Amino acid sequence: MRKVALITGGTRGIGLGIAQKLAKEGMDLALNGVRAKEEVEEVISDLEKEGVRVEYFPGNIAEKKDRESILEGVKEKFGRLNFLVNNAGVAPRVRADVLEVEESDFDYLMDINQRGTFFLTQAVAKWMVEQKNVSPASDFALVTITSVSAKLASTNRVAYCMSKSALSMMSQVFAVRLASQRIPVFEVQPGVIETDMTAKVKELYEEKIAHGLTLESRMGTPEDVGKIVAALLRGDLCYATGQIIAVDGGMMVGRL
């Protein structure tokens, strides 16, 4: 029986890069996103060429009813869930200075990036514990995609930075709570990744990279992140629950 992975925001950008790698690993995929199903049919079709089952569960994880609908759909279609990859997230609607951030913009971002991700993870973790009790030999894991912004302050993206920092702590807490059930929990911190989210500032980042922002002189790709997540879910990082894996081209390496 193939293992099942739920990837939020799994039909584009980093989420799609992860989905592509997990499909090559032979995992069945439960993909979540906010687009209508007809808009992602080509993505699903391409993933199915790897010989795996792919189901799409639309919904906004900021909404309780949507989170419940997503998990009910996974239970109905697959009857099991081995892995959760928390990837869904949004950038600030307005890149406003920290002194000018509007409450509505702050709430919009936090509802999705922080609150929605936490309560989805909580619900999935409860289900995983139930499954583990029934099938102790089965593999389960949680992976949350955060960002180097969990550690690096941006004065015009304060809510984004705060949300990623909060998710970093969330991952640590779940690692502690689920250790006795032998369910590993990991955090992946991407650096500057080339996606539709960074498209508008691509030239800015390329210039920074040219001047030494990263040790590896390029932007990262969704495939880079996908390879790391695939390794985690294969169990290649044994005895390492709670660890943070940076996929940042060496951006966070201290230099004199």
N, C-alpha and C positions, 0 to 999 in steps of 0.2 A: 504494500500500500504506500503510495507516494505521500510525502509530507506536504503540508499546506502552509503557505505563508500569506498573511494579510499585509498588504502594503498600502498605506494611506498616501494619497497623492501619487499613485503608482502608474499613471498613464502619460507622464511628461517629465522632462528634466531629470533630476537625480532619482526620483522614484522610478521612472522608466528604465534608467540605467541599472538600477537594482533589479527590477523585474526581469530584464533581459538576461542578467547573469544567473538569477535563480532559476529561470526557465531552462537554461543550459545545464543547470545542476539537476534537472529532472523534478523540480518541485511544482506542484499545482499552485496556481496563483489566485488569490482573492484580491482584486484591485478596487480601490476606492478613489473617487474623485468627484468633482462638482459638475462636470460636463455631462450632457445627455449621452445615453448609450450609443446613439447613432454617430456621435462625434468621435467615439473612440473605437469603433468597429475595426478600423484598419490596424490600430495598435494591437488589439486583441488577436486579430487574425495572424499578424506577424509573430506574436508570442506563441500561438498555438502550433506554429510550424516546428517548434522544438519538441512536439509530441506530448505536451502537457495540457492539462485542463486549465482554462482561464475563465473566471467569472468576474463580472463587473457589478459593483454595488455603489450606485451614486448616493451622495449625501454630504452634507456639511457637518464635520465632526464637532463644530461649535454647538450644534443643536442636539439635545438629548434624544428626541424622537428619531433623528437621523442615525445617531450612534446605535440606538437600539435596533433600527431597521437593518443596518449594516451587519451587526452580529447575528441577528435572526436569519438574515440571508445566508451568511456563511454556514450557520448550523444546518439550515435546510438543504443547501447545495452540497456541502462537504461532510457535515456531521462531525467535524473535528477541526482543530487549528493548532498547529505546532509552533508557528512563529508569528510575531507581530513586528513589523517594521514601521515605526512612527516617523513618517517623512513629511506629511502634509503640513504646510505652513505658508504664510503670506508675508510679503514685504510691507513696509509702511505705505499707506495710501499717499501720504505726503511726507517727504523728507524734511521735516521741520526741525529747527533748532530746539534743544531740550527746554528752553525757556518759552517756547511757543506751541508746544504740542497740545492739540485739542483732545478733550476727554473722549469724544466719539471715535476719533482715530485710534487712540490708545486702547479703548475697549474692543474695537473691531479686531485689532491684531491679537490682543491677549485672549479673547474668546476662542480664537482658532488655535493659535500657536501654543498657548499654555493650558487654559481650562479644558478645552475640548480634548487635547491630547492626554491630559491627566485622566479624565474620567473614562475615556476609551481604554486606556491602559489598565485602569482599575478593573473595568468589566472583563477585559480579556484575561487579566491575571487571575481573577476568580475562576473563570472557566478553565484556565490551564491547570490550576491547582486541583480542580475536580477531575480533570482528565488524568493528571499525574497519579492521583489516588487510585484510579481504576486501572491505569496502565503504567506502573512505575518505571518500566524500561523504555518508555517512549521519550523522544527528545522534544524539548520545548525551550524557547528563548525569547527574550525581548530585546529589541535594538531600537534606540532612539537616535535619529539624525538631528544633531543640533547645529553648531557652527563655531568657528573661531570667535564669533561675536559673543559667545558665552564668556569670553575672557578679555576681548579687546573692545574698548569703549569707543562708540561713534556718537558724537554729539547730535547728529541729525537722524539717528536711528535708535533712540533710547528705548522705546518699547520693544523693538526687535531684539536688542541686546539683552534686555531684562527677561524677555520670554525664553531666550535660549539659555540664559544662566539658570532660570528656574527649572527648565527641563533637565539640565545637567544634574541638579540636586535631586530631581524626581527620579532619575535613573539610579542614583546612588541609594536612595531610600528603597526602591523596589529591589535592588540587588541584595540589600540587607534582609528585607522581608521574605524574599523568595528563596534565599539560600538553603533553608532547611528543606525545601521541596526540590532542591537540586535543579532549579530553573535559573540559568545564567542570564544576566542582564548586562548590556553593553551600551556605551554611548559612542557615536561616531561624529567627530567634529570636522566637517569639510571646511576648506579655506575658500579661495576664490574659484568657483566652479562655473564653467561656461554653460549657462542655461538661459531660458527666456527671462528669468528673474534678473539676471545680471546683464542682459543684452544692452540695456540703455546706458550702462556705465562701463561697457567692455573696454572702450578706448582708454578710459581713466585707469582701469586696473592694469591694462597692458603696459601703460606708461610706468606705473608704479613697479610692476614686475621687472621691466627693463632697467629700473634703477635699484633693483635689489630687494624688493618686497619679499620674494621667495627665494629659496636656494635653487630650486628647479625653475628654470626660466620659461615657464609657460603657465597658462591657466589650467586648472584641473578639469576633468571631464566627468560626466555621470558614470561612465564606465569605470573610472578609477574608484569611485565610491562603491559601485556595484561589486567589484572584485573583493573589497574589504568585507562587505556585508556577507557575501557568499562564503568567505573563509570563516567568518564568525558562526554562521548557521550550519556549516559543515562540521563544526566542532574543532576546528584547527587550533583555536586558542583555548586549550584546556586549562583548568585551574586558574581562571583569570576573570571570574565574574566581577562586575563593577568597574572594569577598566574603561578608560577613555582612549580611543584610537583617533589620532589626528590624521586627516587626509588633506594636507595643506601645502605640499611641496616644500616643507621645511620653514614655513613662515614663522612658526612659534619658537624656532631655535634661537636662543640668546646669542648675540654676537657683540664683540667689542669693536 
